[in-house]
Amino acid sequence: MGGKKLSEVIEEDRSLAALVKKYGPGSKSNLEGDALYKLLIEKSGQTNQTLKNLNKWSKRLGTAGLAIGIAVSAINIYENPSFETIIGEVSAWIGGAVGTNIGVGIAAVAIAALGGSTGAIIIGSIAAGATIGYIAGYISHKLGSWFGKLIDSVV
């Protein structure tokens, strides 16, 4: 959800009118005729290079972060195999994932609406996603742990 919204905000308009305005007569490129048509065909299928790079690095960092997080959760559950720990860890993952997606999406739309640059949108969205994800994960962990503790006291 959040990543899709971020992509929509960053990806510039690829309509024919927008491309002609950007590269056609009166623009910086000032192309006409066949040169303009060739460029329009070429540009219409291209993806923003910033998005390509962001996608590549976010996959790498995301995979590493997931591996570390899963390892920490597994160690916590192994050391204390109670409902409190298990439900707390699972709740933290769910809350963190939902919070991160919401944070990225809201920040991307808000920063773009304020006229922010592509870099500001990306950095702001990542920062907001991490912050809101952390807060949501923390709250979810506390609530899950409380619920798990309640179950532990009954069982």
C-alpha positions, 0 to 999 in steps of 0.5 A, spaced: 500 500 500 505 505 502 510 503 496 505 503 491 503 510 493 510 512 493 511 510 486 505 513 484 507 520 487 514 519 484 513 517 477 512 523 473 506 523 468 507 519 462 501 521 458 503 524 451 501 531 452 506 531 458 512 528 454 510 533 448 510 539 453 517 536 456 521 535 450 517 538 444 517 545 441 518 550 446 521 546 451 529 545 453 530 539 448 526 543 443 525 537 438 520 537 432 518 531 427 521 525 427 526 526 432 521 528 437 517 522 435 523 517 436 524 520 443 516 520 445 516 512 443 523 511 447 521 515 453 514 513 454 516 506 456 522 508 461 521 508 468 524 513 473 531 511 474 530 513 482 525 508 482 529 503 479 535 504 484 530 505 490 527 498 489 534 495 488 536 497 495 530 497 498 529 489 497 536 488 499 536 492 506 529 490 507 531 482 506 537 484 511 532 487 516 527 481 515 532 476 517 535 480 523 528 481 525 526 474 525 532 472 528 531 476 534 524 474 535 526 467 534 531 468 540 526 471 544 521 466 543 526 460 544 528 463 551 521 465 553 516 460 550 510 463 553 504 466 550 506 473 552 512 472 548 509 469 542 503 473 541 507 479 543 512 478 537 507 476 532 503 482 534 509 487 533 511 484 526 503 485 524 503 492 527 510 494 524 508 492 517 501 495 517 504 502 520 510 502 516 505 501 510 500 507 512 506 511 514 510 511 507 503 512 503 501 518 507 508 521 507 508 520 500 502 524 498 503 529 503 510 531 501 508 531 494 502 535 495 506 540 499 510 541 492 516 536 495 522 534 490 523 527 489 528 526 494 524 529 499 518 525 498 523 518 498 527 520 504 520 523 508 516 517 506 522 512 508 523 516 515 515 517 516 514 509 515 520 507 519 517 512 525 510 510 524 512 503 523 516 503 530 511 506 534 505 501 531 510 495 532 511 497 539 504 499 541 502 492 538 507 488 542 505 491 548 498 490 547 500 483 544 504 481 550 498 484 555 493 479 552 499 473 552 500 474 559 492 474 560 492 467 557 498 465 560 495 466 567 489 462 565 492 456 562 
